[in-house]
Each structure stands twice: as structure tokens, then as C-alpha cells.
Amino acid sequence: MPSSLITGGTILSPGLEGSVYRLARVEALFIRDGRIAAAGRMSELESLATSQTQRINLEGRTLLPGFNDAHVHIWKVGQLRTTMLDLRGVTSLAEVYTRVEERAKTLKPGEWLWGRGWNEALLAEQSMPDKAALDRLAPHNPVLLTRTCAHIHAVNSQAMQLAGITPETHVPGGEINYEGGILYETAYGLAFRAMGEPTQAQYELWIKAGGAYLRSLGVTSATDPAVDPPLYAAYQALDARGELPLRVNLLYIRRPDGGSQTFPLPQKYHSDHLCCDSVKLFADGGLSGATAAISQPYKNLNPPTCGILRFGDEELYELALEAHRAGFRIGTHAIGDRAMHQILQVYARLYQDSPGPRHRIEHFGLAGPEHLAQASGLGIMAVPQPVFLRELRANYERYLPDDWFCRCFNLRAMFDAGLAVAFSSDGPVVRQVEPINGLQAAMLEPLCAGNGVSLEEALWAYSMGGATASGDEENRGSLEVGKWADLVVLDGDLHNPYSLSVRQTMLGGV
């Protein structure tokens, strides 16, 4: 069996003793057949090595369990690195229009122009792309430009016509600005269906590109949320051929955007590289685009809005109950206080109905004391995105009620409430999907002083937190004997997160 002996650096394993987060240190690590066979003193592990054992000297670097991104759209990350027009980081509407015009010149008449990443809070004009402008710049192509949050979309007239959208069109859980060509929340599904489902080959290309990029950043496992049947089939095909670049947990979508169709519960799937035993629900919209459901109006919007709830209470409960009784973990997107109140009441009713797996709340963005206490009491996992504190700060300053600013993605409050927390990026909502950037933001860039977390907490949330959220803590997340040898080697000083960079990633010891 192949084996490796690693020493010569700082080898750390995140752990939790009672309520205290710690980093356990060992001198050496012995890997056999893709798993950790021993951890301890070099003098103790030396006897396990043979003439065939690969000896790895860290040369003073730091070795940790591989990072887990507990909420990242792997295929969409890959899509932006291959075929989709990338509008992230653009600083003016004029530049958005220039890129659209240039891309349109490369397309055949009738071919969809699909882009993503614009953010009106970062644009000099402080406004959204306009339907009339998109009509002028791409007269022969339907256009769909997804905002960075993926909850708001700009389209041109040809796209609206193909999607069957008229001034009278209404969709549950969504809104349409017909004159401006803006689709909110579930209305996106009308345009997506009009585009036609991507082929399995396209999905496979995007998954592999996104997964390879994440692995280069030290990510060895990740959860891809909102997976539909064709995407699930692509993941299974890649796994069968041994082509997944990292270990993936899937959240299978129950209700796709744009209609009342409900997908049946999926066939559960478990292998060393792929797991599907969880489902995804959406309770509300996005915070950076002011569509998350809150209980007081957002700032700087006319007409005033309090965001969008996607479901009524009973409909959400019935969808969740079916999955709960079948033993599926549930990950529910809930950001605003109205949405968190709704899903926490649903989760409480589920556990009253019958015992079940540990459920999750994705984002957990505007939790108040009552939400923190109830989530902790129910054992709910919180899955926030620390890098939002950096990349989306301007949006929060623009839209959030002033008295709620300091509770926005307050990671300190989550840990203090006793919640199990799993960190993530939600890429490609943000450009910086690197866990190191998330570490920096979590520790040193809170929206308000005192809301940062410790190094020990952050590293646990990027390793054991993600493993726990996906029910796989027995196999990964720490450097314990028997777990997969999924590892990351870092250059720099852990106590100065801005100095860190990824030197090497290992999956199953490779």
C-alpha cells in the first residue's frame, strides 16, 4: 500500500474540547492507503515507514486538514472560468455594456448571451443594466445577465419574449420589472428554461473546472447547493469515472425557480468522493440586493421594500417534512429575520413530529438573539460566508437599516450562542472564493468591532464545521487516525492571516 511520512513543520488539527476551540499539534503524520494511519512523535512513527514510503519535509511550513467550503456552486465557479461572461468586479455600467457588446459580436444570431457578476452598488452609475440598452447592444441575441447574488437578473426584450414574459406575467415567490427588464427571485426560472438545459457534457466541463480551481486553493471538500436532476447526473457520471477533483456533498433542490413544480426526493448516493443525502430549500432572497425578507424596509429604495418570502409557512413545512421523514438533511437558504423565523419554526415542528438528522441554515445573515438561541437549542448548523464581510460591505452599508448593521453576518454572536458553524464562500457570488480570504475576513474584517472570531474558531469552521454540516465528521475535518489524508500546506504565519498562501493540496494523500 502507498504510504507517506510527513514532518518538518507545524502540523495542526482543529478540535473542540467542551466549548473551547483548540489546535492540537503533532510532530509527524503517517499516511497509508489514502488515510491517516498515525499521528504523533517522529520517533514513534519512524518504525512504520518502509523503503517505499515517501518522505515529505514541510521545511517549516504549516500543514492543516484540507479546507472545506460548505456552500459553493462548484459548476458555476467553473462556468465563469470557461464559458460565461464574467462581470464581477466591473466598476461602471458603461463597462458592463462594452463587454456585452463585445461578447455579442462573437455569437451567432439567436445564441444566448449569458453573463454574471454585476453589482449596482459598485457601479459608478449606481443602477442596474437596462433592457433598452441591452436590446441596442445585442439586437440579434437574447441576453441574461445575472447579478452577483444570483437573485436578480437583467434581460433584454428577446429573452423576455422567448421566456413568455409579458406585462401580465406573475410567478410565485418572484417579481418582474417588465419595463426595465429585471427579474427577481423565482422569475429567473422562466428565462433559464427558455435557454434550454445545459448538456451533461457542459455540466461536466464546468464541474471539473470549478473543482480543480477550488482544489488549487486548498479546498479538498465542498458542498454544492441547489443541484437539479441533470446536474446530479453529471456529478454521478464524473464520480463513476473517477474524475471529481475533490470530495463533494450535494444539496438537491426541491423547488426550482419559475414555477410550482416540485422535484421528487432524489436517490441517495454515497461514495468516497460524492454524497447526496441532503436537500435545498429557499426561504427568501439575497441581502446584497435587498431581496432577503426582513421586518423593516431597506434603506435607499423607492418604492420601499422588505424583501421576498418565497413560501407560505405551511407549504414550506410540507416540503421539509417529506424530506425530514425520509432521513434527508435539509439546508435552507434564510438570510432575513422573517425568513429565519419562518424556517426555525418549521425545523422545530419537524423535530416535534419525529427525530431526524441535523439540519442547516445557509447564510444565517441577520440573526437576532432570538434566532441564535432557538437555532442553538435545536442543534441547527449555521453556514455563513465570512468573505461577504469584505466583498459585499458596500451593499450592506447602502441597503441595511442602520440599527441592524452590526448584526449582519455577526460570526462572533454565532459562536457565542454555541452554534456549530461551517464557513463557506458561496462562490461565484464573490470573486474571492479562497478560504484564506475567508479566514482574513472572519478574524480581522467584521462589520463592527468585536464581531471577529479567533484563529482556532475560524480553522474549525473551515474544516470540522463543514464535515459536521454534511454528516461526514468521521472521515474528514481533522488529523485523527482513520480519516482521509486530505491536507493543505500553507506558507506564511498563521497568526498573520494576510501573510498566508497555499503551497500544496493533498487529496487522499495524493
C-alpha positions as MATLAB code, in Angstrom:
seq = 'MPSSLITGGTILSPGLEGSVYRLARVEALFIRDGRIAAAGRMSELESLATSQTQRINLEGRTLLPGFNDAHVHIWKVGQLRTTMLDLRGVTSLAEVYTRVEERAKTLKPGEWLWGRGWNEALLAEQSMPDKAALDRLAPHNPVLLTRTCAHIHAVNSQAMQLAGITPETHVPGGEINYEGGILYETAYGLAFRAMGEPTQAQYELWIKAGGAYLRSLGVTSATDPAVDPPLYAAYQALDARGELPLRVNLLYIRRPDGGSQTFPLPQKYHSDHLCCDSVKLFADGGLSGATAAISQPYKNLNPPTCGILRFGDEELYELALEAHRAGFRIGTHAIGDRAMHQILQVYARLYQDSPGPRHRIEHFGLAGPEHLAQASGLGIMAVPQPVFLRELRANYERYLPDDWFCRCFNLRAMFDAGLAVAFSSDGPVVRQVEPINGLQAAMLEPLCAGNGVSLEEALWAYSMGGATASGDEENRGSLEVGKWADLVVLDGDLHNPYSLSVRQTMLGGV';
ca = [
       0.000    0.000    0.000;
       1.345    3.504   -0.785;
       2.481    5.427    2.282;
       3.925    8.802    3.214;
       5.651   10.199    6.302;
       5.261   13.956    6.805;
       7.333   16.012    9.227;
       9.500   19.119    9.434;
       6.837   21.748   10.000;
       3.859   22.836   12.078;
       1.160   20.153   11.873;
      -2.145   21.269   13.405;
      -5.543   19.653   13.865;
      -8.594   21.785   14.765;
     -10.671   20.429   17.629;
     -13.342   21.317   20.164;
     -12.991   20.407   23.845;
     -16.239   21.221   25.605;
     -16.860   24.754   24.428;
     -13.206   25.597   23.768;
     -11.756   25.540   20.244;
      -8.175   24.318   20.112;
      -5.407   23.473   17.647;
      -3.723   20.191   18.578;
      -0.110   19.913   17.402;
       1.740   16.788   16.350;
       5.300   16.308   15.154;
       4.665   13.881   12.316;
       1.908   12.300   10.256;
       1.943    8.843    8.667;
      -0.363    8.173    5.721;
      -1.211    4.762    4.346;
      -3.581    3.953    1.503;
      -5.057    7.450    1.427;
      -5.884    7.706    5.126;
      -4.125    8.897    8.259;
      -2.589    5.816    9.858;
      -0.757    7.518   12.731;
      -0.073   10.966   14.190;
       2.456   11.750   16.907;
       6.187   11.972   17.541;
       8.605   11.327   14.714;
      10.408    8.752   16.849;
       7.157    6.788   17.197;
       6.189    6.939   13.517;
       9.626    6.200   12.040;
       9.158    2.460   12.606;
       6.062    2.440   10.369;
       8.000    3.597    7.316;
       9.387    1.207    4.707;
      11.838    1.650    1.873;
       8.826    2.516   -0.337;
       7.473    5.234    1.980;
       7.526    8.733    0.535;
       9.151   11.141    2.976;
       7.822   14.698    2.890;
       9.662   17.520    4.649;
       7.450   20.554    5.178;
      10.529   22.756    5.515;
       8.935   24.803    8.274;
       5.550   25.255    6.597;
       2.153   24.641    8.207;
       0.016   21.581    7.486;
      -3.732   21.515    8.247;
      -6.726   19.409    7.279;
      -7.847   20.419    3.800;
     -10.309   23.301    3.741;
     -14.000   22.593    3.352;
     -16.182   25.140    1.553;
     -19.601   24.334    2.978;
     -21.577   26.300    0.352;
     -20.071   26.917   -3.081;
     -21.636   26.486   -6.520;
     -18.802   24.442   -7.996;
     -20.181   24.237  -11.515;
     -20.919   27.971  -11.616;
     -17.366   28.744  -10.470;
     -16.183   26.584  -13.366;
     -18.633   28.199  -15.772;
     -17.185   31.654  -15.103;
     -13.690   30.269  -15.654;
     -14.628   28.763  -19.026;
     -17.687   29.908  -20.990;
     -19.704   32.583  -19.143;
     -19.182   36.344  -19.457;
     -17.628   37.391  -16.141;
     -18.879   40.779  -14.902;
     -17.599   40.513  -11.337;
     -15.525   43.484  -10.258;
     -16.798   45.731  -13.053;
     -16.979   49.321  -11.776;
     -19.261   51.052  -14.286;
     -22.412   50.311  -16.212;
     -20.597   51.589  -19.284;
     -18.065   48.775  -18.896;
     -20.863   46.237  -18.483;
     -22.350   47.448  -21.764;
     -18.972   47.370  -23.512;
     -18.400   43.756  -22.501;
     -21.901   42.775  -23.579;
     -21.417   44.413  -26.978;
     -18.056   42.693  -27.463;
     -19.439   39.271  -26.492;
     -22.470   39.718  -28.772;
     -20.139   40.131  -31.762;
     -18.766   36.622  -31.138;
     -22.187   34.916  -31.072;
     -24.424   33.567  -33.795;
     -27.878   35.179  -34.178;
     -30.283   33.668  -31.620;
     -27.496   32.332  -29.379;
     -27.935   33.276  -25.723;
     -25.547   35.811  -24.224;
     -25.172   34.737  -20.600;
     -23.184   36.736  -18.078;
     -22.896   37.089  -14.329;
     -21.409   39.261  -11.624;
     -22.655   42.865  -11.935;
     -23.305   44.685   -8.665;
     -25.035   48.064   -8.846;
     -23.548   49.140   -5.507;
     -20.085   49.030   -7.099;
     -21.045   50.672  -10.392;
     -20.336   54.373  -10.878;
     -23.888   54.880  -12.120;
     -25.367   53.040   -9.097;
     -28.039   51.487  -11.321;
     -28.933   48.156  -12.911;
     -28.479   47.197  -16.583;
     -31.375   48.465  -18.677;
     -33.442   46.413  -21.119;
     -33.397   49.086  -23.817;
     -29.597   49.299  -23.709;
     -29.247   45.508  -23.917;
     -31.643   45.493  -26.893;
     -29.416   48.015  -28.664;
     -26.113   46.287  -27.854;
     -27.220   42.727  -28.677;
     -30.005   43.146  -31.255;
     -29.779   39.557  -32.532;
     -29.298   37.671  -29.249;
     -31.304   37.021  -26.093;
     -29.382   38.376  -23.089;
     -29.409   37.178  -19.480;
     -27.109   38.987  -17.030;
     -27.236   37.567  -13.511;
     -26.403   39.877  -10.627;
     -23.533   38.749   -8.391;
     -26.015   37.415   -5.790;
     -27.953   35.318   -8.380;
     -31.265   36.651   -7.017;
     -31.690   39.489   -9.560;
     -31.290   39.243  -13.338;
     -31.251   41.720  -16.229;
     -32.681   40.574  -19.583;
     -33.405   42.109  -22.957;
     -36.640   42.046  -24.953;
     -35.719   38.957  -26.968;
     -35.019   36.993  -23.774;
     -38.361   38.071  -22.295;
     -40.184   37.071  -25.461;
     -38.561   33.620  -25.522;
     -39.370   33.196  -21.808;
     -43.007   34.080  -22.447;
     -42.858   37.099  -20.149;
     -45.498   39.782  -20.704;
     -46.596   42.750  -18.578;
     -49.205   40.441  -17.041;
     -46.794   37.606  -16.094;
     -46.631   36.711  -12.392;
     -44.687   33.929  -10.667;
     -44.916   32.660   -7.077;
     -42.000   33.878   -4.970;
     -40.738   36.306   -7.592;
     -41.248   39.702   -9.162;
     -40.809   41.164  -12.660;
     -39.971   44.724  -13.679;
     -41.157   44.433  -17.265;
     -40.182   47.907  -18.453;
     -36.680   47.704  -17.015;
     -36.129   44.044  -17.877;
     -35.323   42.973  -14.302;
     -36.286   39.558  -12.910;
     -36.322   38.944   -9.172;
     -36.003   35.602   -7.369;
     -38.042   32.757   -8.903;
     -38.832   34.733  -12.080;
     -35.323   33.765  -13.210;
     -36.580   30.244  -13.852;
     -38.660   31.484  -16.779;
     -35.541   32.698  -18.572;
     -33.421   29.706  -17.567;
     -35.957   27.272  -19.002;
     -36.152   29.286  -22.202;
     -32.368   28.926  -22.617;
     -32.624   25.154  -22.595;
     -30.950   22.871  -20.071;
     -27.158   22.672  -20.475;
     -25.909   19.350  -21.781;
     -24.330   16.822  -19.442;
     -21.004   17.401  -21.190;
     -21.237   21.122  -20.389;
     -22.052   20.431  -16.749;
     -19.129   18.021  -16.515;
     -16.758   20.598  -18.018;
     -17.890   23.233  -15.528;
     -17.737   20.884  -12.513;
     -14.198   19.785  -13.348;
     -13.017   23.353  -13.974;
     -14.577   24.659  -10.767;
     -13.401   21.713   -8.689;
      -9.831   21.907   -9.970;
      -9.689   25.620   -9.200;
     -11.019   25.125   -5.668;
      -8.526   22.339   -5.038;
      -5.707   24.676   -6.076;
      -6.890   26.977   -3.268;
      -6.566   24.279   -0.609;
     -10.188   23.090   -0.759;
     -10.435   19.307   -0.554;
     -14.184   19.027    0.067;
     -17.179   21.214   -0.653;
     -20.966   21.342   -0.671;
     -22.624   22.313   -3.953;
     -26.092   23.678   -3.118;
     -29.173   23.724   -5.374;
     -28.393   20.718   -7.592;
     -31.123   19.646  -10.031;
     -31.528   16.215  -11.711;
     -29.347   16.887  -14.815;
     -26.550   18.330  -12.687;
     -26.842   15.376  -10.290;
     -26.451   13.001  -13.236;
     -23.291   14.831  -14.330;
     -21.793   14.534  -10.847;
     -22.549   10.809  -10.730;
     -21.001   10.254  -14.156;
     -17.802   12.048  -13.142;
     -17.638   10.071   -9.904;
     -18.102    6.781  -11.754;
     -15.117    7.675  -13.960;
     -13.001    8.832  -11.006;
     -12.791   12.389  -12.375;
     -14.032   14.515   -9.453;
     -11.159   16.797   -8.362;
     -12.372   16.959   -4.734;
     -14.962   15.416   -2.407;
     -18.427   16.849   -2.975;
     -21.595   16.915   -0.903;
     -24.776   17.869   -2.791;
     -27.863   19.765   -1.674;
     -30.588   18.607   -4.058;
     -33.092   21.319   -4.947;
     -36.763   20.600   -4.199;
     -38.468   23.538   -5.912;
     -36.676   25.066   -8.933;
     -37.192   28.717   -9.793;
     -40.023   29.857  -12.001;
     -42.931   27.576  -11.210;
     -44.724   25.323   -8.773;
     -43.032   22.071   -9.855;
     -41.500   20.055   -7.024;
     -38.740   17.580   -7.794;
     -39.187   14.171   -6.117;
     -36.686   13.326   -3.415;
     -33.512   12.016   -5.057;
     -31.997    8.576   -4.773;
     -29.416    8.808   -2.002;
     -25.825    8.321   -3.091;
     -22.613    7.700   -1.142;
     -19.070    7.131   -2.343;
     -15.646    8.318   -1.203;
     -15.907   11.372   -3.477;
     -19.628   12.107   -3.788;
     -22.547   12.231   -1.378;
     -26.183   13.158   -1.909;
     -28.382   12.769    1.157;
     -29.409   16.409    1.634;
     -31.946   18.737    0.031;
     -32.110   22.502   -0.510;
     -34.944   24.934    0.149;
     -35.060   28.704   -0.387;
     -36.914   30.793    2.203;
     -36.028   34.265    0.889;
     -33.783   36.306   -1.380;
     -30.341   37.886   -1.112;
     -29.158   40.562    1.296;
     -26.742   42.373   -1.008;
     -29.552   43.017   -3.492;
     -32.172   43.838   -0.838;
     -34.441   40.862   -1.572;
     -33.869   38.967    1.710;
     -37.073   39.036    3.790;
     -36.695   41.482    6.692;
     -39.221   43.032    9.053;
     -38.476   46.689    8.308;
     -37.857   48.469    4.977;
     -34.439   48.597    3.375;
     -32.739   51.975    3.029;
     -32.390   53.902   -0.223;
     -35.058   52.038   -2.172;
     -38.100   53.572   -3.845;
     -40.662   52.165   -3.561;
     -39.796   50.796   -0.104;
     -39.440   47.020    0.155;
     -38.944   44.450    2.913;
     -37.727   41.711    0.556;
     -39.360   38.497   -0.613;
     -40.509   35.374    1.219;
     -40.637   32.507   -1.251;
     -43.099   30.236    0.580;
     -46.062   30.330    2.859;
     -45.498   28.675    6.224;
     -47.494   25.504    5.545;
     -46.112   24.946    2.057;
     -42.545   25.219    3.357;
     -43.342   22.880    6.240;
     -44.869   20.220    3.975;
     -41.847   20.292    1.647;
     -39.473   20.000    4.589;
     -41.482   17.300    6.368;
     -41.312   14.890    3.434;
     -37.514   15.172    3.339;
     -37.165   15.034    7.126;
     -39.183   11.830    7.432;
     -37.093   10.254    4.655;
     -33.901   10.991    6.610;
     -32.557   13.801    4.427;
     -30.606   16.667    5.906;
     -32.181   19.997    4.918;
     -30.199   23.113    4.053;
     -32.452   26.160    3.833;
     -31.363   29.489    2.413;
     -32.532   32.040    5.004;
     -30.955   35.469    5.460;
     -33.539   37.999    6.624;
     -35.090   37.866   10.080;
     -38.536   36.997    8.676;
     -37.094   34.067    6.743;
     -35.073   32.800    9.718;
     -38.104   32.982   11.984;
     -40.107   31.026    9.415;
     -37.600   28.207    8.883;
     -36.743   27.880   12.574;
     -40.448   27.390   13.327;
     -40.560   24.784   10.566;
     -37.494   22.972   11.917;
     -38.977   22.982   15.434;
     -42.157   21.371   14.086;
     -40.128   18.746   12.212;
     -38.351   17.615   15.370;
     -41.665   17.542   17.226;
     -43.013   15.269   14.507;
     -40.123   12.794   14.639;
     -36.384   12.552   15.304;
     -34.250   13.324   12.301;
     -30.858   14.416   11.001;
     -29.190   17.696   11.839;
     -30.499   20.444    9.560;
     -28.741   23.577    8.316;
     -29.442   27.234    7.657;
     -27.476   28.585    4.718;
     -26.167   32.166    5.197;
     -27.871   32.992    8.552;
     -27.239   36.630    7.703;
     -29.362   38.803   10.027;
     -29.799   36.659   13.111;
     -31.086   38.347   16.233;
     -30.736   36.966   19.787;
     -33.981   35.017   19.459;
     -32.826   33.271   16.261;
     -29.429   32.436   17.738;
     -30.982   30.949   20.869;
     -33.568   28.880   19.021;
     -31.089   27.597   16.433;
     -28.662   26.600   19.158;
     -31.390   24.825   21.109;
     -32.440   22.858   18.029;
     -28.846   21.931   17.124;
     -29.058   23.683   13.757;
     -25.848   24.190   11.759;
     -25.142   27.765   10.620;
     -23.419   28.138    7.242;
     -22.319   31.806    6.801;
     -19.867   33.340    4.321;
     -17.123   35.393    6.024;
     -15.833   36.855    2.747;
     -19.182   38.647    2.307;
     -17.935   40.984    5.049;
     -15.264   42.170    2.630;
     -16.770   41.950   -0.835;
     -20.361   42.963   -0.113;
     -19.758   45.547    2.590;
     -20.770   48.432    0.296;
     -24.107   46.748   -0.363;
     -24.836   46.313    3.334;
     -23.934   49.946    4.014;
     -26.253   51.046    1.230;
     -29.330   48.941    1.987;
     -29.354   47.739    5.610;
     -31.303   49.624    8.286;
     -28.647   51.364   10.380;
     -29.569   49.636   13.634;
     -29.105   46.203   12.013;
     -25.662   46.767   10.558;
     -23.743   45.187   13.450;
     -25.874   42.045   13.490;
     -25.189   41.407    9.801;
     -23.142   38.191    9.481;
     -22.068   38.549   13.109;
     -19.865   35.471   13.326;
     -18.867   36.231   16.924;
     -22.510   36.016   18.013;
     -22.910   32.638   16.284;
     -20.022   31.099   18.188;
     -21.030   32.748   21.456;
     -24.525   31.257   21.088;
     -22.999   27.773   20.951;
     -23.864   27.142   17.315;
     -21.864   24.730   15.199;
     -20.635   26.920   12.348;
     -19.404   25.881    8.901;
     -17.659   28.561    6.831;
     -18.085   28.902    3.085;
     -17.708   31.318    0.165;
     -20.946   30.973   -1.854;
     -18.759   31.393   -4.945;
     -19.242   32.717   -7.544;
     -21.404   35.241   -5.667;
     -17.995   36.614   -4.698;
     -14.768   36.683   -6.666;
     -12.601   35.664   -3.703;
     -13.525   32.041   -3.060;
     -10.162   31.316   -1.400;
     -10.617   30.052    2.187;
      -7.589   32.137    3.180;
      -9.541   35.274    2.268;
     -12.431   33.976    4.351;
     -10.064   33.454    7.300;
      -8.832   37.013    6.968;
     -12.358   38.438    6.847;
     -13.667   36.290    9.712;
     -10.832   37.193   12.055;
      -9.944   40.747   11.103;
     -12.684   42.345    8.982;
     -16.016   42.199   10.862;
     -18.557   44.888   10.020;
     -18.394   46.099   13.612;
     -15.622   45.985   16.194;
     -15.735   42.936   18.421;
     -17.533   40.692   15.916;
     -14.415   38.867   14.700;
     -13.512   35.287   15.623;
     -10.329   33.568   16.762;
      -7.898   31.614   14.596;
      -8.959   28.382   16.323;
     -12.652   29.040   15.657;
     -12.088   30.005   12.039;
      -9.969   26.955   11.234;
     -12.517   24.635   12.888;
     -15.312   26.224   10.865;
     -13.334   25.707    7.636;
     -12.637   22.040    8.357;
     -14.625   20.198   11.032;
     -17.552   22.595   10.632;
     -18.075   21.631    7.015;
     -17.583   17.943    7.744;
     -20.182   18.107   10.513;
     -22.662   20.030    8.366;
     -22.556   17.274    5.758;
     -22.635   14.426    8.281;
     -19.125   13.248    7.417;
     -17.153   14.149   10.528;
     -15.969   10.542   10.892;
     -13.988   10.774    7.646;
     -12.541   14.277    7.454;
     -12.097   17.660    9.087;
      -9.240   16.848   11.467;
      -5.975   14.892   11.554;
      -7.312   11.933   13.502;
      -6.299    8.367   12.743;
      -8.607    6.717   10.216;
      -9.654    9.904    8.444;
      -8.824   10.670    4.826;
      -5.437   12.279    4.265;
      -6.995   15.415    2.788;
      -4.469   18.111    3.635;
      -3.332   21.631    2.822;
       0.179   23.034    3.226;
       0.485   26.780    3.823;
       3.293   29.277    3.533;
       3.292   32.194    5.953;
       2.433   32.840    9.587;
      -0.974   31.583   10.808;
      -1.157   34.434   13.287;
      -0.852   36.914   10.427;
      -3.554   35.663    8.028;
      -2.615   38.263    5.411;
       0.758   36.524    5.013;
      -0.735   33.123    4.137;
      -0.729   31.348    0.787;
      -1.452   27.779   -0.312;
       1.665   25.788   -1.128;
       0.151   22.360   -1.775;
      -3.113   20.436   -1.566;
      -3.362   16.689   -0.962;
      -6.454   14.555   -1.517;
      -6.280   11.037   -0.126;
      -2.544   11.517    0.332;
      -2.004   12.491   -3.316;
];
